[in-house]
Amino acid sequence: MPWDPRHQACIPVLTIHGGPVRPGPAGGGEQPPATPADEGESARPGLAKVSVVRALRDADRIATVYGSTPGETVALLEWLLGVLYAAGCHPESHGEWSAWVEERRPLTDAADWLADHPGVWDLFDAERPLGQNAALLRHVDEFGVGPAQLVIEHAGDYNQHFDHRHLHHPEPLPADVAWRAMLTQHAFGQGRRARIPAKEMGLPAPFTNLSTCRLGSRIRVLALGPTLGDTLRLNLAPWDGDDPGTFNLTWGDRSCRRSFDRTGAHEVRRPDGPADLHTVLGRSVALRAAALPNGEPGVDRVLVGPGETLVELPDVYRQDEVMVLRAGKPVTLKPQASRELWRESHALYAAVAERVKGNDLYGRLAMLRSARPELWAVGLLADKGNPIAWVDDRFPFVPGREAGLRQASEQGSAVAEYAAAALRAAAATACEHVYPNAKPTDRSAQSARFDGEPELWAGAGTEFHAMLDAVADGHPVGPALDRFGAAIRALATDALKARLDSLRLAGRELKAHTMALKRLQDVLDHPDAPNPLKETAA
């Protein structure tokens, strides 16, 4: 039952036929009609599945990869970048990169290389299964679990519910779904303990201790263009080395990889080039083939163990990394449950504005003449290794306007943060009047009753993006900030009023209502408040 992604319809895409499609991983809105692009195409307008060869050959007739989640989309783009490097289809200098992007160099050379590559690309090969560890295949029947463990969004902490019933759900996954899920695990897998102890499998080397994969704990930033080809070229960092490194087809292709059949220390390693970096096998995986009810190939059991662990990567392999200050120290931007990505966009634009020497993604983007990419930030929010949700956001970028975008994002974030603090102050005032004799231990919960901060954050993101879009379109920063400030002020006022609606307009509660609104207005008009928030700004 061979299955080869080079020739099987396995990459979901949005076609361009009928008009341009905004790049992105998830849907909504009207889609253009589909263009026949490959075998197995979906009948849904605008959507198709194409083989890897076809995706590269028709990259400029495809709007974007359209994964089921942001993480799956990123994993597919990472793997396609690895193919391009392995095929030698990449720029070697910053000047050559600019020419590739501006002149939209075709990627057909990589498609030809891939179609004729002599390696084993079969997902179910007995000795060199694509992306897997053949040494684990003999353990799958006895110790493997249901294919849900392969899917990050289903696997949770790799143990599922305490009774493990979901782990053994027998329904197989289609081969293309399993392949994409495996790529997502290799890129974003979290550090937890897999279910099967090594001693049960008769393996002397540790098997259950999983490490967090390369992108599992940070925000990945990609530049998006109007087509898949544009997106790949924008993110194809120049590589002037003689060898772009090893393309990781299967586990057994490297002598330095750990073996689960012999005792040995777990070694970390540094990628030997960009082809290696983008195809690192972050998990040691074995998939058991099974026929679907329609006769197509699928996967019904999986075994997931620890994969390769990388050393701290040098700058050349972290060209998209965004740094933020935490406790006065610069750290890599990571997903946070308490902060939406747009609240950190000032750090992203700072990276663009400050690093303009062309030695990283943002420096190269700043040198472009005609392209107008979007910056797409993606991360996996997790709690102690248990995935919670994908977080992603997109930010406009126009070469030459990075200073204005940075100013707008920095000051806009400050405006929103100050308004949130003003709402907390107003809530405290309401609480003092409604509960004048409250116990100190009750204050927090009582104040939360009147705190409209969640409602503010729920609406502020839309206004923030409207401000950034205006600046990207050439509007002056000052007026755009003033409009944003006025919108945030209105949001804060409405949020507080909604919280105070539960009060009776009489006696002590009427006073609380009046004093809380006055406190909000006073804080928003305080001399220390950002100017766009003040009533006179609009």
C-alpha positions as CSV (number, residue, x, y, z in Angstrom):
1,M,0.0,0.0,0.0
2,P,2.5,2.7,-1.1
3,W,1.8,6.3,-0.5
4,D,4.1,9.0,-1.8
5,P,3.3,12.7,-1.1
6,R,5.2,13.8,-4.2
7,H,2.5,12.4,-6.4
8,Q,-0.5,12.0,-4.1
9,A,-3.0,14.8,-3.5
10,C,-2.0,15.7,0.1
11,I,-1.5,19.5,0.5
12,P,-4.8,21.5,0.9
13,V,-4.5,24.8,-0.9
14,L,-6.6,27.8,-1.9
15,T,-6.6,28.4,-5.6
16,I,-6.4,31.8,-7.2
17,H,-8.9,31.3,-10.0
18,G,-11.6,33.9,-9.8
19,G,-9.5,36.5,-8.0
20,P,-6.8,36.8,-5.3
21,V,-7.2,35.1,-2.0
22,R,-5.9,36.5,1.2
23,P,-3.2,34.2,2.5
24,G,-3.9,32.4,5.8
25,P,-4.5,29.1,7.5
26,A,-8.2,29.2,8.3
27,G,-11.4,30.1,6.6
28,G,-14.5,32.2,6.6
29,G,-15.7,34.4,3.9
30,E,-16.5,33.8,0.3
31,Q,-13.9,31.8,-1.6
32,P,-13.2,31.9,-5.4
33,P,-14.1,29.0,-7.6
34,A,-11.7,26.2,-7.8
35,T,-9.2,25.6,-10.6
36,P,-8.4,22.0,-11.4
37,A,-4.9,21.6,-9.9
38,D,-4.4,17.9,-9.2
39,E,-6.0,14.6,-8.7
40,G,-8.3,14.3,-5.7
41,E,-9.3,17.9,-5.8
42,S,-12.1,18.9,-3.5
43,A,-15.4,20.0,-4.9
44,R,-15.5,22.9,-2.5
45,P,-15.1,26.2,-4.4
46,G,-11.6,27.6,-4.0
47,L,-10.2,24.5,-2.3
48,A,-8.1,21.7,-3.7
49,K,-5.6,19.1,-2.6
50,V,-2.4,18.9,-4.6
51,S,0.7,16.8,-4.6
52,V,4.0,18.3,-3.4
53,V,5.4,18.3,-7.0
54,R,2.3,20.1,-8.2
55,A,2.4,22.6,-5.3
56,L,5.9,23.6,-6.3
57,R,5.2,23.5,-10.1
58,D,2.1,25.6,-9.7
59,A,3.2,27.7,-6.7
60,D,2.3,31.0,-8.4
61,R,-1.2,29.8,-9.3
62,I,-1.9,28.8,-5.7
63,A,-2.9,31.4,-3.2
64,T,-1.7,29.6,-0.1
65,V,-1.5,26.3,1.8
66,Y,-4.7,25.9,3.7
67,G,-4.0,23.6,6.6
68,S,-6.7,22.6,9.1
69,T,-4.9,24.6,11.8
70,P,-2.3,27.4,11.8
71,G,0.3,24.9,13.0
72,E,-0.4,22.5,10.2
73,T,-0.1,25.3,7.7
74,V,3.3,26.3,9.2
75,A,4.5,22.7,9.3
76,L,3.7,22.2,5.6
77,L,5.4,25.5,4.6
78,E,8.5,24.5,6.7
79,W,8.7,21.1,4.9
80,L,8.3,22.8,1.5
81,L,11.2,25.2,2.4
82,G,13.3,22.1,3.3
83,V,12.6,20.6,-0.1
84,L,13.6,23.9,-1.9
85,Y,16.9,24.0,0.0
86,A,17.6,20.3,-0.6
87,A,16.9,20.8,-4.3
88,G,19.4,23.7,-4.4
89,C,16.6,26.0,-5.4
90,H,17.4,29.0,-3.1
91,P,19.2,32.3,-3.3
92,E,22.8,32.5,-2.2
93,S,23.0,36.2,-1.3
94,H,20.8,39.1,-0.1
95,G,20.9,40.7,-3.6
96,E,19.9,37.4,-5.2
97,W,17.1,37.0,-2.7
98,S,15.7,40.4,-3.6
99,A,15.8,39.4,-7.3
100,W,14.1,36.1,-6.6
101,V,11.3,38.0,-4.7
102,E,10.9,41.0,-7.0
103,E,11.2,39.0,-10.3
104,R,9.1,36.0,-8.9
105,R,11.5,33.3,-9.9
106,P,9.7,30.1,-10.7
107,L,10.2,27.1,-8.4
108,T,9.8,24.5,-11.1
109,D,13.5,23.4,-10.8
110,A,12.6,22.1,-7.3
111,A,9.5,20.3,-8.7
112,D,11.7,18.6,-11.3
113,W,14.3,17.6,-8.7
114,L,11.7,16.2,-6.4
115,A,9.9,14.2,-9.1
116,D,13.2,12.5,-10.1
117,H,14.7,12.1,-6.6
118,P,15.9,8.5,-6.1
119,G,15.2,8.4,-2.4
120,V,12.4,6.4,-0.7
121,W,9.4,8.7,-0.3
122,D,6.8,6.0,0.7
123,L,5.1,6.7,3.9
124,F,4.6,3.0,4.4
125,D,8.0,1.6,3.3
126,A,9.0,-1.3,5.5
127,E,12.7,-0.2,5.8
128,R,12.7,3.6,5.3
129,P,9.2,5.0,5.9
130,L,9.0,8.7,5.2
131,G,9.4,10.8,8.3
132,Q,9.5,7.8,10.6
133,N,11.7,5.3,12.5
134,A,11.5,1.9,11.0
135,A,13.0,0.3,14.1
136,L,9.8,1.0,15.9
137,L,7.5,-0.7,13.4
138,R,7.7,-4.1,15.0
139,H,6.4,-2.6,18.2
140,V,3.3,-0.9,16.7
141,D,1.0,-3.9,16.8
142,E,1.6,-4.6,20.5
143,F,2.2,-1.2,21.9
144,G,0.8,1.3,19.4
145,V,-2.3,3.3,20.2
146,G,-5.0,4.8,18.0
147,P,-4.0,7.5,15.5
148,A,-5.5,10.3,17.6
149,Q,-2.2,10.4,19.5
150,L,-0.6,11.7,16.3
151,V,-2.8,14.7,16.1
152,I,-1.7,17.5,18.5
153,E,-5.2,18.8,18.9
154,H,-6.5,15.4,19.8
155,A,-3.5,14.0,21.7
156,G,-3.4,16.5,24.5
157,D,-0.6,15.4,26.8
158,Y,-0.1,12.2,24.7
159,N,-2.2,10.3,27.3
160,Q,-5.7,11.6,26.6
161,H,-8.3,10.8,29.2
162,F,-7.3,8.9,32.3
163,D,-8.9,5.7,31.1
164,H,-7.1,5.9,27.7
165,R,-10.2,5.0,25.8
166,H,-9.6,7.7,23.2
167,L,-6.0,6.4,22.7
168,H,-7.4,3.2,21.3
169,H,-10.2,4.5,19.1
170,P,-9.9,2.3,16.1
171,E,-11.1,4.7,13.3
172,P,-8.1,5.1,10.9
173,L,-6.9,8.4,9.6
174,P,-6.5,9.0,5.8
175,A,-2.8,8.8,4.8
176,D,-2.6,12.5,3.9
177,V,-4.1,13.5,7.2
178,A,-1.7,11.3,9.1
179,W,1.3,12.7,7.1
180,R,0.3,16.3,7.8
181,A,-0.2,15.5,11.5
182,M,3.2,13.9,11.7
183,L,4.8,17.0,10.2
184,T,3.0,19.1,12.7
185,Q,4.3,16.9,15.6
186,H,7.8,17.1,14.3
187,A,7.6,20.9,14.3
188,F,5.4,21.7,17.4
189,G,5.3,18.6,19.6
190,Q,5.3,19.4,23.3
191,G,7.5,18.0,26.0
192,R,5.5,15.4,27.9
193,R,5.6,11.7,28.7
194,A,4.3,9.2,26.1
195,R,2.2,6.4,27.4
196,I,4.4,3.3,26.7
197,P,7.3,2.7,29.2
198,A,10.5,1.6,27.4
199,K,10.8,-1.5,29.6
200,E,7.5,-2.8,28.3
201,M,8.9,-2.7,24.8
202,G,12.2,-4.3,25.8
203,L,14.1,-1.1,24.9
204,P,17.1,-0.1,27.1
205,A,17.0,3.5,25.9
206,P,14.4,6.0,27.3
207,F,11.4,6.1,25.1
208,T,8.7,8.1,27.0
209,N,10.4,11.4,27.8
210,L,9.4,13.7,25.0
211,S,11.2,17.0,24.5
212,T,9.6,20.2,23.1
213,C,10.2,20.4,19.4
214,R,11.8,23.3,17.5
215,L,8.7,25.6,17.3
216,G,6.8,24.2,20.2
217,S,7.6,27.0,22.7
218,R,8.0,30.1,20.5
219,I,6.3,32.3,18.0
220,R,7.2,31.5,14.4
221,V,6.9,34.5,12.1
222,L,6.5,34.0,8.3
223,A,6.2,36.6,5.6
224,L,3.1,36.0,3.5
225,G,2.9,37.0,-0.2
226,P,-0.1,36.9,-2.5
227,T,0.7,33.4,-3.8
228,L,2.3,30.3,-2.3
229,G,5.4,30.9,-4.5
230,D,5.7,34.4,-3.1
231,T,5.4,33.2,0.4
232,L,8.1,30.5,-0.1
233,R,10.5,33.0,-1.8
234,L,10.0,35.6,1.0
235,N,11.0,33.0,3.6
236,L,13.8,31.3,1.7
237,A,16.7,32.9,3.5
238,P,19.9,33.1,1.5
239,W,22.4,30.2,2.0
240,D,25.8,30.5,0.5
241,G,27.2,27.3,1.8
242,D,28.2,24.5,-0.5
243,D,25.8,22.1,1.1
244,P,22.3,23.1,2.3
245,G,22.4,20.1,4.7
246,T,20.5,16.8,5.0
247,F,16.9,16.5,3.9
248,N,15.5,14.2,6.7
249,L,13.6,11.6,4.7
250,T,13.6,9.0,7.5
251,W,15.2,8.2,10.8
252,G,17.8,5.7,9.6
253,D,19.5,8.2,7.2
254,R,21.8,9.5,10.0
255,S,24.2,7.6,12.1
256,C,24.1,10.2,14.8
257,R,20.5,9.6,15.6
258,R,19.7,7.8,18.8
259,S,18.8,4.1,18.6
260,F,16.1,2.6,20.7
261,D,17.6,-0.8,20.4
262,R,20.8,-0.1,22.3
263,T,21.9,1.8,25.4
264,G,23.3,5.1,24.6
265,A,23.3,8.7,25.8
266,H,20.8,11.0,24.2
267,E,22.7,13.5,22.2
268,V,21.7,16.9,21.0
269,R,22.9,18.2,17.7
270,R,23.1,21.3,15.5
271,P,21.5,21.2,12.0
272,D,24.0,20.9,9.2
273,G,22.1,23.4,7.0
274,P,18.7,24.8,6.3
275,A,17.3,21.7,4.6
276,D,18.1,19.8,7.8
277,L,16.6,22.6,10.0
278,H,13.2,22.7,8.2
279,T,12.8,18.9,8.2
280,V,14.1,18.0,11.7
281,L,12.4,14.8,13.0
282,G,11.2,16.2,16.4
283,R,9.5,12.9,17.1
284,S,10.4,9.2,16.6
285,V,7.2,7.9,14.9
286,A,5.9,4.7,13.5
287,L,2.7,4.4,11.6
288,R,0.7,1.2,10.8
289,A,-1.0,1.2,7.4
290,A,-4.6,0.3,7.2
291,A,-7.2,0.4,4.4
292,L,-10.0,2.9,4.7
293,P,-13.6,1.8,4.0
294,N,-13.2,3.2,0.5
295,G,-10.0,1.2,-0.1
296,E,-7.7,4.2,0.2
297,P,-4.6,4.0,2.4
298,G,-4.8,5.1,6.0
299,V,-3.2,4.8,9.4
300,D,-4.9,2.9,12.3
301,R,-2.1,2.6,14.9
302,V,0.8,4.9,15.9
303,L,3.7,4.8,18.2
304,V,5.2,8.2,19.2
305,G,8.5,8.6,21.1
306,P,11.2,11.1,21.6
307,G,12.9,12.6,18.5
308,E,15.9,14.7,17.8
309,T,16.8,17.5,20.2
310,L,18.7,20.5,18.8
311,V,21.3,22.6,20.6
312,E,20.5,26.3,21.1
313,L,20.4,27.5,17.5
314,P,22.7,30.2,16.2
315,D,21.2,33.4,14.7
316,V,21.4,32.1,11.2
317,Y,18.7,29.6,12.1
318,R,16.6,32.0,14.0
319,Q,16.1,34.8,11.5
320,D,12.4,35.3,12.2
321,E,12.8,35.4,16.0
322,V,11.2,38.3,17.9
323,M,12.6,39.4,21.2
324,V,10.6,41.0,24.0
325,L,11.6,42.4,27.4
326,R,10.5,40.3,30.4
327,A,11.7,41.6,33.8
328,G,14.2,43.8,32.0
329,K,15.7,41.0,30.0
330,P,15.2,40.2,26.3
331,V,13.6,36.8,25.7
332,T,12.1,35.0,22.8
333,L,8.4,35.9,22.1
334,K,6.3,33.0,23.3
335,P,2.5,32.4,23.2
336,Q,0.7,33.6,26.3
337,A,-2.8,33.0,27.5
338,S,-3.1,36.5,29.0
339,R,-1.8,38.5,26.1
340,E,-3.0,38.5,22.5
341,L,-0.3,38.6,19.8
342,W,-1.3,42.1,18.7
343,R,-0.3,43.4,22.1
344,E,3.3,42.3,21.3
345,S,3.3,43.6,17.7
346,H,5.5,46.5,18.7
347,A,8.3,44.1,19.3
348,L,7.8,42.6,15.8
349,Y,7.9,46.1,14.2
350,A,10.9,47.0,16.4
351,A,12.7,44.0,14.9
352,V,11.9,45.3,11.4
353,A,13.0,48.9,12.2
354,E,16.2,48.1,14.1
355,R,17.6,45.2,12.1
356,V,17.9,46.6,8.6
357,K,21.3,45.3,7.5
358,G,19.8,42.5,5.5
359,N,21.1,39.7,7.7
360,D,17.7,38.4,8.9
361,L,14.1,38.2,7.7
362,Y,13.2,41.7,8.8
363,G,16.3,43.3,7.4
364,R,15.6,41.7,4.0
365,L,12.0,42.7,4.0
366,A,12.9,46.3,4.7
367,M,15.0,46.3,1.5
368,L,12.2,45.3,-0.8
369,R,11.0,47.8,-3.4
370,S,7.7,46.6,-4.6
371,A,6.5,43.7,-2.5
372,R,4.0,44.2,0.3
373,P,4.0,41.1,2.5
374,E,2.0,40.4,5.7
375,L,3.8,39.2,8.8
376,W,2.1,36.1,10.1
377,A,2.8,35.1,13.7
378,V,1.9,31.6,14.9
379,G,2.4,29.7,18.1
380,L,1.0,26.8,20.2
381,L,-0.3,27.8,23.6
382,A,0.3,25.1,26.1
383,D,0.2,24.6,29.8
384,K,3.0,22.4,31.1
385,G,3.2,20.6,27.8
386,N,-0.6,20.2,27.4
387,P,-1.6,22.0,24.2
388,I,-4.5,24.5,24.7
389,A,-4.9,26.4,21.5
390,W,-3.2,27.7,18.4
391,V,-2.6,31.5,18.4
392,D,-2.0,33.5,15.3
393,D,-2.3,37.0,14.0
394,R,-1.3,38.9,10.9
395,F,0.3,42.3,10.7
396,P,0.8,44.6,7.6
397,F,4.2,45.5,6.4
398,V,5.3,48.0,3.8
399,P,9.0,48.6,3.1
400,G,9.8,52.2,4.0
401,R,6.9,52.5,6.5
402,E,8.4,50.3,9.3
403,A,9.1,53.4,11.5
404,G,5.5,54.5,11.3
405,L,4.2,51.0,11.9
406,R,6.5,50.7,14.9
407,Q,5.4,54.1,16.3
408,A,1.7,53.2,15.8
409,S,2.1,49.7,17.4
410,E,4.1,50.9,20.4
411,Q,1.9,53.9,21.2
412,G,-1.3,52.0,20.4
413,S,-0.3,49.2,22.8
414,A,0.4,51.8,25.5
415,V,-3.0,53.4,24.9
416,A,-4.8,50.1,25.3
417,E,-2.8,49.1,28.4
418,Y,-3.5,52.5,30.0
419,A,-7.2,52.1,29.3
420,A,-7.2,48.7,30.9
421,A,-5.5,50.1,34.0
422,A,-8.2,52.9,34.1
423,L,-10.9,50.3,34.0
424,R,-9.3,48.5,37.0
425,A,-9.2,51.8,38.9
426,A,-12.8,52.5,38.2
427,A,-13.8,49.0,39.3
428,A,-11.9,49.5,42.6
429,T,-13.9,52.7,43.1
430,A,-17.2,51.0,42.5
431,C,-16.2,48.2,44.8
432,E,-15.3,50.6,47.6
433,H,-18.8,52.2,47.5
434,V,-20.8,49.0,47.0
435,Y,-18.9,47.0,49.6
436,P,-17.5,49.5,52.1
437,N,-16.8,47.0,54.8
438,A,-15.6,44.1,52.7
439,K,-13.0,41.7,53.9
440,P,-9.5,42.2,52.2
441,T,-9.7,38.6,51.0
442,D,-13.0,39.3,49.2
443,R,-11.8,42.5,47.4
444,S,-10.4,40.8,44.3
445,A,-13.6,38.9,43.5
446,Q,-15.8,41.9,44.3
447,S,-13.7,44.2,42.2
448,A,-13.8,41.8,39.3
449,R,-17.6,42.3,39.1
450,F,-17.1,45.8,37.9
451,D,-13.9,45.4,35.9
452,G,-14.6,45.8,32.2
453,E,-11.1,44.9,31.1
454,P,-12.0,41.6,29.4
455,E,-14.6,43.4,27.2
456,L,-12.0,46.1,26.4
457,W,-9.5,43.5,25.1
458,A,-12.2,41.7,23.2
459,G,-12.9,44.8,21.1
460,A,-9.5,46.5,21.1
461,G,-7.8,44.1,18.7
462,T,-10.1,45.0,15.8
463,E,-9.5,48.7,16.3
464,F,-5.7,48.1,16.6
465,H,-5.6,46.3,13.3
466,A,-7.6,49.0,11.6
467,M,-5.1,51.6,12.9
468,L,-2.1,49.5,11.5
469,D,-3.9,49.0,8.2
470,A,-4.4,52.8,7.9
471,V,-0.7,53.5,8.6
472,A,0.3,50.8,6.1
473,D,-1.9,52.5,3.5
474,G,0.0,55.7,4.0
475,H,-2.2,57.6,6.4
476,P,-0.3,59.8,9.0
477,V,0.4,58.1,12.2
478,G,-0.9,60.9,14.5
479,P,-4.5,61.0,13.2
480,A,-4.6,57.2,13.1
481,L,-3.5,57.0,16.7
482,D,-6.1,59.7,17.7
483,R,-8.9,57.7,16.0
484,F,-7.7,54.6,17.8
485,G,-7.6,56.4,21.1
486,A,-11.1,57.7,20.7
487,A,-12.3,54.2,19.9
488,I,-10.6,52.7,22.9
489,R,-12.0,55.4,25.1
490,A,-15.5,54.6,23.9
491,L,-14.9,50.9,24.4
492,A,-13.7,51.4,27.9
493,T,-16.7,53.6,28.8
494,D,-19.2,51.1,27.3
495,A,-17.5,48.2,29.1
496,L,-17.7,50.0,32.5
497,K,-21.3,51.0,32.0
498,A,-22.2,47.4,31.1
499,R,-20.6,46.2,34.3
500,L,-22.4,48.9,36.4
501,D,-25.8,48.0,34.9
502,S,-26.4,45.6,37.7
503,L,-26.5,48.4,40.3
504,R,-29.7,50.0,41.4
505,L,-29.8,53.7,40.7
506,A,-30.5,54.6,44.2
507,G,-28.6,55.2,47.5
508,R,-25.1,53.8,47.9
509,E,-25.2,51.9,44.5
510,L,-26.2,55.1,42.6
511,K,-23.2,56.8,44.2
512,A,-21.0,53.9,43.2
513,H,-22.2,54.1,39.6
514,T,-21.5,57.9,39.4
515,M,-18.1,57.8,41.2
516,A,-16.9,54.8,39.1
517,L,-17.7,56.6,35.8
518,K,-16.1,59.8,37.1
519,R,-13.0,57.9,38.2
520,L,-12.7,56.4,34.7
521,Q,-13.0,59.8,33.0
522,D,-10.5,61.4,35.4
523,V,-7.9,58.7,34.8
524,L,-8.4,58.8,31.0
525,D,-7.9,62.6,31.1
526,H,-5.0,62.6,33.6
527,P,-1.9,64.5,32.5
528,D,0.0,61.2,32.5
529,A,-2.5,59.6,30.1
530,P,-1.5,59.0,26.5
531,N,-2.7,61.9,24.5
532,P,-4.8,59.9,22.0
533,L,-7.0,58.8,25.0
534,K,-7.9,62.2,26.2
535,E,-11.2,63.7,25.4
536,T,-9.7,66.5,23.4
537,A,-7.7,64.2,21.2
538,A,-10.5,63.3,18.8
